[in-house]
Amino acid sequence: MGMYTEIYARGTLRKSTPQEVIDILKCMANEADRPETLPEHELFKCQRWDVLGCGASAYFPATSSLVYKDDFSHNWAFLLHANLKNYDGEIAKFFDWIDQYVEGGEGEYLGYHMYEETEPGQAPYSYFKKVGGWS
């Protein structure tokens, strides 16, 4: 059966974000087919990269993900909420990959992951933007 990890990730993408990144996020959210070509990044060597936004189990409640044009900024934005077997570190690799495309300043909150066996009352592991500067 295996152990599951919940992911919650959200962000507004920079206007300069390539269409291939938007297409990959749509694939993760189960809104589009898997792209034929993928970037050179450790994330895409992982078995479960494509279920980061649509994986589900009985352990965690509801999953819901979307990729959309933000009404305020008119930029693309994403929300990924799912759970998966994170055996290859897909979640940390996702945050490492997406960081360069997310608008905002260094230290901005991007999301979290929480392992199935996280103790009650223990905070999930949080991810923050590393690449500095506003776009």
PyMOL commands that set and color helices and strands:
alter all, ss='L'
color gray80, all
select helices_A, chain A and resi 19-28+42-45+49-51+90-101
alter helices_A, ss='H'
color red, helices_A
select strands_A, chain A and resi 5-12+66-69+76-84+109-115+125-128
alter strands_A, ss='S'
color yellow, strands_A
deselect
rebuild
show_as cartoon
